[in-house]
Amino acid sequence: MGATTSDIVMATPRHRPGRRDALRHIALGGAGAACAVGVGGLWIRAARQGAFSDDAARPGFTLIRHQLGWSKGVQFGGEYVALAHGLFEKERLDVRFTSGGPGTSFRTLVASGRALVSESTALGMIEGHIQGQPLVAFGAIMQRDPGCLISAAGNPITSLRDLAGRTIGAPNNIRGQIVALMRQAGLNPDNVRFVPVGTDQSMLIAGQIDATYAWATTSLPSLALAGFRAHVLHMTDIGVPGYGGVLIARRDRVERDFDDFVRYTRALIGGWRYMVAQPVRTAEAIVRNWAPPGASMAEQVLQAKMMVPYIAPDGGGDHRLLWIEPAIFEANVRLMRDAGAIPPHARIDVSKIVTQDVIRAAHASV
């Protein structure tokens, strides 16, 4: 079952730019981020701490380098709440965030030791395992995968069957999943024209493609502000289970510095708890203190609101924040085998790709 933009974008914020400003932010929209009294000072102080770039940790603190999956924004709201509200300080952690982008090799940076933590996806972690990267997933920000096929509401794609005769923008690994699912459903994937796309949604707006793969949480706000009425078909609804913002690290570092990861995850749980309760305040503070110059307040507020049901689906309580299940990875392994992305006789040990030890320990001590 799909949904239109108006079904998902819950309310238009008071910070509304003109159509030209909204269009200027379309290219960034496809990325696959305390009490009110006195909170401004907390955000400003934390922004200064986040800018500190010396290699040495503060005395008595453990250094955590987190390579973000995109530019600094509300997509990483929980991280910045934890920084601003002193949750990392409470855990004696000196946390440094580095912006990412479309050219950043997140898994490679973690595998090489240049970053301690970054983000990926279930699909990305399996690909990394096949390539020999010694990485493990230990949590997930969004419990529902925001990955989806976005089409025009006036010409929607509502199921795999609707793909026949259409032009779809998708990266190769997503194309492989769609092809495998169509074959499982008895549909001919040769009837679909796939084209490579980046994060720019202009081809969809111009009608040059019928649908594009993107994250709903980052693409729909910019499309809505540009006046484009979209229809969304989530990948989870066509048979691809997943998460958004899978937290990853080297396996040996998690084993060696297990307590550091538990403390970090515990602080993140607190940060994301606040963001779920206060998405607008979180977005406003991030735009003022961390987001790149020119970031749209309206777009960031919409993103924050939209992220809430993905972070805490069905109103899930604290016990599910950042949770991760090996079964999601096992399902992706099966789909990748069907897509031919894994050799038929290759053995994939999911226990080497994902661990629940960190998130269980973090929740037990919150």
matplotlib code that plots the C-alpha trace (Angstrom):
import matplotlib.pyplot as plt

x = [0.0, 1.3, 0.6, 0.6, 2.7, -0.2, -0.7, 2.9, 3.9, 1.8, 1.7, 3.3, 5.6, 5.4, 8.8, 7.8, 10.1, 9.0, 8.9, 12.3, 13.9, 12.3, 13.6, 17.1, 17.0, 15.7, 19.1, 19.9, 16.5, 17.3, 20.0, 20.2, 19.3, 16.0, 13.4, 12.7, 14.1, 17.9, 18.0, 19.5, 22.7, 23.0, 22.8, 25.3, 27.8, 27.5, 28.0, 31.3, 32.3, 31.4, 33.7, 36.7, 38.9, 42.1, 43.0, 43.3, 40.2, 39.4, 41.2, 39.2, 37.0, 36.8, 37.0, 34.2, 34.6, 31.2, 31.2, 27.8, 26.0, 25.2, 25.5, 24.7, 21.0, 17.9, 18.5, 21.0, 18.8, 19.2, 23.0, 22.9, 20.4, 22.6, 25.5, 23.6, 21.9, 25.1, 24.2, 27.6, 29.3, 27.4, 28.9, 32.4, 32.5, 34.1, 32.1, 33.1, 30.8, 32.1, 29.7, 29.3, 28.0, 27.4, 31.2, 31.9, 32.8, 31.4, 32.1, 35.7, 36.3, 35.2, 36.9, 40.2, 39.9, 39.6, 36.1, 34.8, 31.1, 29.1, 25.8, 24.9, 21.9, 21.2, 22.0, 25.2, 26.4, 25.9, 27.8, 30.6, 30.8, 31.1, 34.0, 35.7, 35.1, 35.3, 32.2, 29.2, 25.9, 24.9, 21.8, 19.4, 18.0, 14.9, 13.0, 11.0, 13.1, 12.4, 13.6, 10.8, 9.8, 8.4, 6.1, 3.7, 0.4, -1.4, 0.4, 1.3, 3.2, 1.3, 2.7, 5.4, 2.8, 2.6, 6.3, 5.7, 6.4, 7.8, 11.1, 12.5, 15.5, 17.4, 21.0, 22.2, 21.8, 18.2, 17.5, 18.7, 16.2, 13.4, 14.3, 14.4, 11.0, 9.4, 10.7, 9.4, 6.0, 6.0, 6.5, 9.0, 11.6, 12.7, 9.5, 11.0, 13.5, 16.0, 18.2, 20.9, 20.0, 21.6, 20.0, 18.6, 14.8, 14.5, 14.1, 11.0, 9.6, 10.2, 8.5, 11.6, 11.2, 8.1, 9.5, 12.8, 14.3, 14.9, 14.4, 10.9, 12.1, 14.6, 13.0, 9.3, 9.7, 11.6, 9.2, 6.2, 7.7, 8.3, 4.6, 5.1, 2.4, 4.0, 3.0, 5.1, 5.6, 7.9, 10.4, 9.2, 5.7, 6.9, 9.1, 12.3, 12.6, 15.2, 16.2, 17.2, 20.5, 22.1, 24.9, 28.1, 31.6, 34.6, 33.8, 37.1, 36.5, 33.0, 34.5, 37.5, 35.7, 32.3, 31.5, 32.3, 29.7, 27.1, 27.7, 27.5, 24.3, 22.7, 23.3, 21.8, 18.7, 18.2, 18.8, 16.4, 13.8, 13.8, 13.7, 10.6, 8.9, 10.1, 10.8, 10.2, 12.4, 15.1, 15.0, 15.0, 18.0, 20.0, 19.3, 20.5, 23.6, 24.8, 23.2, 25.1, 24.4, 21.2, 19.5, 15.8, 14.1, 10.8, 12.3, 14.2, 11.1, 9.1, 11.9, 11.9, 8.1, 8.2, 11.0, 9.1, 6.9, 10.0, 12.0, 9.2, 6.6, 3.2, 4.1, 6.8, 8.2, 11.7, 12.4, 12.4, 14.5, 17.6, 16.7, 18.1, 17.0, 19.2, 16.1, 16.0, 19.6, 18.7, 15.8, 18.1, 20.6, 17.9, 16.8, 20.3, 20.8, 17.7, 19.1, 22.4, 24.4, 25.6, 27.2, 24.9, 27.3, 28.7, 28.0, 26.9, 27.0, 24.6, 26.1, 29.2, 27.2, 24.9, 25.0, 22.3, 24.7, 25.2, 21.6, 20.5, 23.1, 22.3, 18.5, 19.2, 21.0, 19.0]
y = [0.0, 3.4, 6.9, 10.4, 13.4, 14.8, 11.5, 11.6, 15.2, 15.9, 19.7, 22.6, 24.5, 28.2, 28.6, 28.4, 29.4, 30.3, 27.7, 28.9, 28.3, 24.8, 23.9, 24.9, 22.3, 19.4, 18.1, 17.6, 16.0, 12.5, 11.6, 8.2, 15.0, 19.8, 22.0, 25.2, 27.4, 27.9, 25.3, 27.8, 28.1, 24.4, 24.1, 26.9, 25.4, 22.0, 23.5, 24.9, 21.5, 19.8, 22.1, 21.1, 19.1, 18.3, 14.6, 14.1, 13.5, 15.8, 14.7, 11.9, 11.3, 8.7, 9.9, 8.9, 9.8, 9.5, 9.8, 11.0, 9.6, 13.0, 16.7, 17.9, 18.2, 16.9, 13.5, 13.2, 15.0, 12.5, 12.7, 16.5, 16.4, 14.1, 16.5, 19.6, 18.1, 16.8, 13.1, 12.4, 14.4, 12.4, 9.2, 10.8, 10.7, 13.3, 12.9, 14.5, 14.4, 14.7, 15.6, 13.1, 13.3, 11.3, 10.7, 9.5, 5.9, 5.4, 1.7, 2.1, 5.0, 2.8, -0.4, 1.6, 3.0, 6.7, 6.8, 4.7, 4.8, 5.5, 4.5, 2.0, -0.3, -4.0, -4.3, -2.3, -4.4, -7.6, -6.1, -5.1, -8.6, -10.1, -7.6, -8.7, -5.5, -6.4, -4.5, -5.1, -3.4, -2.6, -0.4, 1.3, 4.8, 4.3, 1.1, 1.4, 1.7, 5.0, 3.7, 3.9, 4.4, 7.9, 8.6, 11.4, 11.1, 11.6, 8.6, 6.5, 3.2, 1.3, -2.2, -4.3, -4.9, -1.2, -1.1, -2.7, -0.2, 2.4, 4.2, 3.9, 5.7, 3.4, 2.5, -1.0, -2.7, -1.5, -2.5, -6.0, -6.3, -5.1, -7.5, -10.4, -9.5, -9.2, -12.6, -14.1, -12.6, -14.0, -10.6, -9.9, -7.3, -6.8, -4.7, -2.1, 0.5, 1.3, 4.3, 5.4, 8.4, 10.4, 12.5, 15.2, 14.8, 17.1, 14.2, 13.0, 16.5, 17.0, 13.7, 12.2, 9.2, 7.6, 6.9, 7.2, 5.4, 7.7, 8.0, 9.3, 11.2, 13.3, 13.6, 14.2, 17.4, 19.1, 17.8, 19.0, 22.4, 22.5, 21.8, 18.3, 15.9, 12.5, 8.9, 6.6, 2.9, 1.7, -1.0, -2.8, -3.0, -4.9, -7.4, -5.7, -5.4, -3.0, -0.2, 3.4, 4.6, 1.4, 2.1, 0.3, -0.1, -2.5, -5.9, -6.0, -2.5, -3.4, -6.5, -4.6, -1.4, -2.8, -0.5, 2.6, 1.5, 0.8, 4.3, 5.9, 4.0, 4.8, 8.5, 8.2, 6.6, 9.6, 12.0, 10.3, 10.0, 13.8, 14.2, 12.0, 14.1, 17.5, 17.2, 20.9, 22.3, 19.8, 20.9, 24.6, 24.3, 22.2, 24.7, 27.5, 25.8, 23.0, 22.8, 24.2, 27.9, 28.2, 25.1, 25.4, 25.7, 24.6, 21.5, 20.5, 20.9, 18.7, 16.1, 16.0, 15.5, 12.9, 10.9, 10.3, 7.4, 5.8, 6.1, 5.0, 3.1, 2.4, 4.7, 2.3, 3.0, 3.5, -0.2, -0.2, 2.9, 2.0, -1.7, -4.1, -7.6, -10.2, -11.5, -8.3, -9.1, -12.7, -11.7, -9.4, -12.2, -14.4, -11.6, -10.9, -14.6, -14.5, -11.3, -13.1, -10.7, -13.5, -16.6, -19.7, -21.6, -18.7, -18.9, -15.7, -15.8, -13.1, -13.2, -11.7, -8.8, -7.7, -7.9, -7.2, -7.2, -3.4, -2.4, -4.9, -3.7, 0.0, -0.5, -2.6, 0.4, 3.4]
z = [0.0, -0.9, 0.3, -1.1, 0.0, 2.0, 3.8, 5.0, 5.4, 8.4, 8.6, 6.8, 9.3, 9.8, 8.2, 4.5, 1.7, -1.8, -4.6, -5.9, -2.5, -2.3, -5.7, -4.7, -2.0, -4.1, -4.9, -1.2, -0.4, -1.8, 0.8, 1.5, 9.6, 27.3, 28.5, 26.5, 29.1, 28.5, 25.7, 23.2, 25.3, 25.4, 21.6, 21.1, 23.6, 22.0, 18.5, 19.7, 21.2, 17.9, 16.0, 18.1, 15.8, 17.8, 17.6, 21.4, 23.5, 26.4, 29.6, 31.3, 28.2, 25.5, 21.9, 19.6, 15.9, 14.1, 10.3, 9.4, 6.4, 5.0, 5.7, 9.2, 9.6, 11.3, 9.8, 12.8, 15.2, 18.0, 17.9, 18.2, 21.0, 22.9, 22.4, 23.3, 26.4, 27.9, 27.4, 26.0, 28.7, 31.3, 29.7, 29.7, 25.9, 23.6, 20.4, 17.1, 14.1, 10.5, 7.6, 4.7, 1.2, -2.0, -2.5, 1.1, 1.5, 5.0, 5.4, 4.2, 6.6, 9.5, 8.3, 8.0, 11.5, 10.4, 12.0, 14.9, 13.9, 10.8, 9.1, 6.5, 5.5, 5.9, 2.1, 2.5, 5.4, 3.5, 0.5, 2.9, 4.4, 0.9, 0.2, 3.4, 5.5, 9.2, 10.2, 12.4, 12.9, 16.5, 16.2, 13.8, 14.0, 11.9, 12.7, 9.5, 6.3, 4.6, 1.3, -1.3, -4.9, -5.4, -8.3, -9.2, -7.4, -10.7, -12.2, -9.2, -8.9, -6.3, -6.8, -8.6, -11.3, -12.1, -13.0, -16.4, -19.2, -16.8, -16.5, -12.9, -11.5, -9.1, -8.1, -9.2, -5.9, -5.6, -9.2, -8.3, -5.5, -7.6, -10.4, -8.0, -6.4, -9.9, -10.8, -7.6, -8.4, -11.9, -13.6, -16.4, -15.3, -18.9, -19.3, -16.9, -18.0, -15.2, -15.3, -12.8, -10.7, -7.9, -5.2, -7.6, -8.0, -11.0, -13.4, -11.5, -11.4, -15.1, -16.0, -17.5, -15.3, -13.8, -10.4, -8.4, -5.5, -2.5, 1.2, 2.0, 5.0, 3.0, -0.4, 0.3, 2.3, -0.6, -3.2, -1.1, -0.7, -4.5, -5.1, -6.4, -5.2, -4.7, -4.2, -2.1, -2.3, 0.5, -0.3, 2.9, 1.3, -1.7, 0.2, 1.2, 5.0, 6.3, 8.6, 8.1, 9.6, 10.6, 13.1, 12.2, 13.6, 13.3, 14.9, 16.8, 18.2, 19.5, 21.2, 22.6, 23.7, 24.3, 27.3, 25.1, 22.6, 25.3, 26.7, 23.3, 22.4, 25.8, 25.1, 21.6, 23.0, 25.1, 22.2, 19.9, 22.6, 22.8, 19.0, 18.9, 21.5, 20.2, 16.4, 15.7, 18.5, 17.4, 13.8, 14.6, 16.9, 14.3, 11.5, 13.7, 15.1, 12.7, 9.3, 6.3, 5.3, 3.3, 4.9, 4.6, 8.1, 6.5, 4.9, 8.1, 10.2, 7.8, 7.8, 11.6, 11.8, 9.1, 10.8, 14.0, 12.8, 11.2, 14.4, 16.7, 14.4, 15.9, 18.8, 20.0, 23.4, 24.6, 24.6, 20.8, 20.1, 18.0, 18.2, 15.6, 14.6, 12.8, 11.0, 8.8, 7.6, 7.0, 4.8, 2.8, 2.4, 0.8, -1.5, -2.6, -3.4, -5.5, -7.2, -8.0, -5.8, -3.6, -5.2, -4.8, -2.6, -0.6, 3.2, 4.8, 8.6, 9.8, 13.3, 11.8, 10.3, 13.2, 17.0, 19.5, 22.5, 22.5, 22.2, 24.8, 27.2, 26.5, 27.1, 30.2, 31.8, 30.5]

ax = plt.figure().add_subplot(projection="3d")
ax.plot(x, y, z, "-o")
ax.set_aspect("equal")
plt.show()
